[in-house]
Amino acid sequence: MNFSQIAYVAFTIILALVMAGIIAYYFNPKRKKKVEEPKYRMLQDDDKKEHHD
């Protein structure tokens, strides 16, 4: 293997590790409430608008 092939393999592995880290961070059970909060807030806003009309 020459340098460019090693560089491509290393870059691919680094990108895979970064992606795995992002996924692990985002789907961490400790963050679930913070991640889900905007969804429920949007639904609450829709419910308030329907009741006022």
LOVEX-32341 format. One record per residue: y, z, x of N, C-alpha, C in turn; residue number from 1; residue in one letter. Coordinates in nm, 2 decimals. Layout:
@nyy->Y, nzz->Z, nxx->X, cayy->Y, cazz->Z, caxx->X, cyy->Y, czz->Z, cxx->X, nr->NUM, rest->a
...
***
This chain:
@nyy->-0.12, nzz->0.00, nxx->0.08, cayy->0.00, cazz->0.00, caxx->0.00, cyy->0.13, czz->0.00, cxx->0.09, nr->1, rest->m
@nyy->0.22, nzz->-0.08, nxx->0.05, cayy->0.34, cazz->-0.09, caxx->0.13, cyy->0.44, czz->0.01, cxx->0.06, nr->2, rest->n
@nyy->0.56, nzz->0.02, nxx->0.12, cayy->0.66, cazz->0.11, caxx->0.08, cyy->0.71, czz->0.09, cxx->-0.07, nr->3, rest->f
@nyy->0.73, nzz->-0.04, nxx->-0.11, cayy->0.77, cazz->-0.07, caxx->-0.24, cyy->0.67, czz->-0.03, cxx->-0.35, nr->4, rest->s
@nyy->0.54, nzz->-0.04, nxx->-0.32, cayy->0.44, cazz->0.00, caxx->-0.41, cyy->0.44, czz->0.15, cxx->-0.43, nr->5, rest->q
@nyy->0.45, nzz->0.22, nxx->-0.32, cayy->0.45, cazz->0.37, caxx->-0.32, cyy->0.58, czz->0.41, cxx->-0.40, nr->6, rest->i
@nyy->0.69, nzz->0.35, nxx->-0.37, cayy->0.81, cazz->0.38, caxx->-0.44, cyy->0.80, czz->0.36, cxx->-0.59, nr->7, rest->a
@nyy->0.74, nzz->0.26, nxx->-0.64, cayy->0.72, cazz->0.23, caxx->-0.78, cyy->0.62, czz->0.34, cxx->-0.84, nr->8, rest->y
@nyy->0.52, nzz->0.37, nxx->-0.77, cayy->0.42, cazz->0.47, caxx->-0.82, cyy->0.49, czz->0.61, cxx->-0.83, nr->9, rest->v
@nyy->0.57, nzz->0.64, nxx->-0.73, cayy->0.64, cazz->0.77, caxx->-0.72, cyy->0.75, czz->0.78, cxx->-0.84, nr->10, rest->a
@nyy->0.82, nzz->0.67, nxx->-0.85, cayy->0.92, cazz->0.66, caxx->-0.96, cyy->0.86, czz->0.68, cxx->-1.10, nr->11, rest->f
@nyy->0.74, nzz->0.61, nxx->-1.12, cayy->0.67, cazz->0.62, caxx->-1.25, cyy->0.62, czz->0.76, cxx->-1.27, nr->12, rest->t
@nyy->0.57, nzz->0.83, nxx->-1.17, cayy->0.53, cazz->0.97, caxx->-1.18, cyy->0.64, czz->1.06, cxx->-1.21, nr->13, rest->i
@nyy->0.75, nzz->1.04, nxx->-1.14, cayy->0.87, cazz->1.12, caxx->-1.17, cyy->0.92, czz->1.10, cxx->-1.31, nr->14, rest->i
@nyy->0.93, nzz->0.98, nxx->-1.36, cayy->0.97, cazz->0.95, caxx->-1.50, cyy->0.88, czz->1.02, cxx->-1.60, nr->15, rest->l
@nyy->0.75, nzz->1.01, nxx->-1.57, cayy->0.65, cazz->1.07, caxx->-1.66, cyy->0.67, czz->1.22, cxx->-1.67, nr->16, rest->a
@nyy->0.70, nzz->1.29, nxx->-1.55, cayy->0.72, cazz->1.43, caxx->-1.55, cyy->0.85, czz->1.47, cxx->-1.62, nr->17, rest->l
@nyy->0.95, nzz->1.39, nxx->-1.60, cayy->1.08, cazz->1.42, caxx->-1.67, cyy->1.06, czz->1.41, cxx->-1.82, nr->18, rest->v
@nyy->0.99, nzz->1.31, nxx->-1.86, cayy->0.96, cazz->1.29, caxx->-2.01, cyy->0.88, czz->1.40, cxx->-2.06, nr->19, rest->m
@nyy->0.78, nzz->1.45, nxx->-1.99, cayy->0.69, cazz->1.56, caxx->-2.03, cyy->0.78, czz->1.69, cxx->-2.04, nr->20, rest->a
@nyy->0.87, nzz->1.71, nxx->-1.94, cayy->0.95, cazz->1.82, caxx->-1.94, cyy->1.05, czz->1.82, cxx->-2.06, nr->21, rest->g
@nyy->1.10, nzz->1.71, nxx->-2.10, cayy->1.19, cazz->1.70, caxx->-2.21, cyy->1.11, czz->1.73, cxx->-2.34, nr->22, rest->i
@nyy->0.99, nzz->1.67, nxx->-2.35, cayy->0.91, cazz->1.70, caxx->-2.47, cyy->0.87, czz->1.85, cxx->-2.48, nr->23, rest->i
@nyy->0.83, nzz->1.91, nxx->-2.37, cayy->0.80, cazz->2.05, caxx->-2.37, cyy->0.92, czz->2.13, cxx->-2.41, nr->24, rest->a
@nyy->1.03, nzz->2.10, nxx->-2.36, cayy->1.15, cazz->2.18, caxx->-2.39, cyy->1.19, czz->2.16, cxx->-2.53, nr->25, rest->y
@nyy->1.19, nzz->2.04, nxx->-2.59, cayy->1.23, cazz->2.02, caxx->-2.72, cyy->1.13, czz->2.08, cxx->-2.83, nr->26, rest->y
@nyy->1.00, nzz->2.07, nxx->-2.80, cayy->0.90, cazz->2.12, caxx->-2.90, cyy->0.86, czz->2.26, cxx->-2.87, nr->27, rest->f
@nyy->0.93, nzz->2.34, nxx->-2.78, cayy->0.91, cazz->2.47, caxx->-2.75, cyy->0.92, czz->2.56, cxx->-2.88, nr->28, rest->n
@nyy->0.82, nzz->2.64, nxx->-2.92, cayy->0.83, cazz->2.72, caxx->-3.04, cyy->0.95, czz->2.81, cxx->-3.05, nr->29, rest->p
@nyy->1.00, nzz->2.85, nxx->-2.94, cayy->1.12, cazz->2.94, caxx->-2.94, cyy->1.24, czz->2.86, cxx->-2.99, nr->30, rest->k
@nyy->1.25, nzz->2.73, nxx->-2.97, cayy->1.36, cazz->2.65, caxx->-3.01, cyy->1.35, czz->2.59, cxx->-3.16, nr->31, rest->r
@nyy->1.24, nzz->2.62, nxx->-3.22, cayy->1.21, cazz->2.56, caxx->-3.35, cyy->1.32, czz->2.58, cxx->-3.45, nr->32, rest->k
@nyy->1.37, nzz->2.71, nxx->-3.46, cayy->1.47, cazz->2.74, caxx->-3.56, cyy->1.60, czz->2.66, cxx->-3.53, nr->33, rest->k
@nyy->1.64, nzz->2.65, nxx->-3.40, cayy->1.76, cazz->2.58, caxx->-3.37, cyy->1.75, czz->2.43, cxx->-3.40, nr->34, rest->k
@nyy->1.63, nzz->2.38, nxx->-3.37, cayy->1.61, cazz->2.23, caxx->-3.39, cyy->1.60, czz->2.20, cxx->-3.54, nr->35, rest->v
@nyy->1.54, nzz->2.29, nxx->-3.62, cayy->1.52, cazz->2.27, caxx->-3.77, cyy->1.65, czz->2.30, cxx->-3.85, nr->36, rest->e
@nyy->1.74, nzz->2.38, nxx->-3.79, cayy->1.86, cazz->2.43, caxx->-3.86, cyy->1.94, czz->2.32, cxx->-3.92, nr->37, rest->e
@nyy->1.98, nzz->2.21, nxx->-3.85, cayy->2.07, cazz->2.11, caxx->-3.91, cyy->2.00, czz->2.04, cxx->-4.03, nr->38, rest->p
@nyy->1.87, nzz->2.02, nxx->-4.02, cayy->1.81, cazz->1.96, caxx->-4.14, cyy->1.82, czz->2.04, cxx->-4.26, nr->39, rest->k
@nyy->1.80, nzz->2.17, nxx->-4.25, cayy->1.82, cazz->2.25, caxx->-4.37, cyy->1.97, czz->2.26, cxx->-4.41, nr->40, rest->y
@nyy->2.06, nzz->2.26, nxx->-4.32, cayy->2.20, cazz->2.27, caxx->-4.35, cyy->2.24, czz->2.14, cxx->-4.43, nr->41, rest->r
@nyy->2.19, nzz->2.02, nxx->-4.39, cayy->2.22, cazz->1.90, caxx->-4.46, cyy->2.16, czz->1.91, cxx->-4.61, nr->42, rest->m
@nyy->2.04, nzz->1.96, nxx->-4.62, cayy->1.99, cazz->1.98, caxx->-4.75, cyy->2.07, czz->2.07, cxx->-4.84, nr->43, rest->l
@nyy->2.11, nzz->2.18, nxx->-4.78, cayy->2.20, cazz->2.28, caxx->-4.85, cyy->2.33, czz->2.21, cxx->-4.90, nr->44, rest->q
@nyy->2.39, nzz->2.13, nxx->-4.81, cayy->2.51, cazz->2.06, caxx->-4.85, cyy->2.49, czz->1.97, cxx->-4.97, nr->45, rest->d
@nyy->2.38, nzz->1.90, nxx->-4.97, cayy->2.35, cazz->1.81, caxx->-5.08, cyy->2.33, czz->1.89, cxx->-5.21, nr->46, rest->d
@nyy->2.26, nzz->2.01, nxx->-5.20, cayy->2.24, cazz->2.09, caxx->-5.32, cyy->2.37, czz->2.14, cxx->-5.37, nr->47, rest->d
@nyy->2.46, nzz->2.18, nxx->-5.29, cayy->2.59, cazz->2.23, caxx->-5.33, cyy->2.67, czz->2.12, cxx->-5.40, nr->48, rest->k
@nyy->2.66, nzz->2.00, nxx->-5.35, cayy->2.74, cazz->1.89, caxx->-5.41, cyy->2.68, czz->1.85, cxx->-5.54, nr->49, rest->k
@nyy->2.55, nzz->1.86, nxx->-5.56, cayy->2.49, cazz->1.83, caxx->-5.69, cyy->2.53, czz->1.93, cxx->-5.79, nr->50, rest->e
@nyy->2.54, nzz->2.06, nxx->-5.76, cayy->2.57, cazz->2.16, caxx->-5.85, cyy->2.71, czz->2.16, cxx->-5.89, nr->51, rest->h
@nyy->2.80, nzz->2.11, nxx->-5.81, cayy->2.94, cazz->2.11, caxx->-5.84, cyy->2.98, czz->2.00, cxx->-5.93, nr->52, rest->h
@nyy->2.90, nzz->1.89, nxx->-5.93, cayy->2.94, cazz->1.77, caxx->-6.01, cyy->2.90, czz->1.79, cxx->-6.16, nr->53, rest->d
***
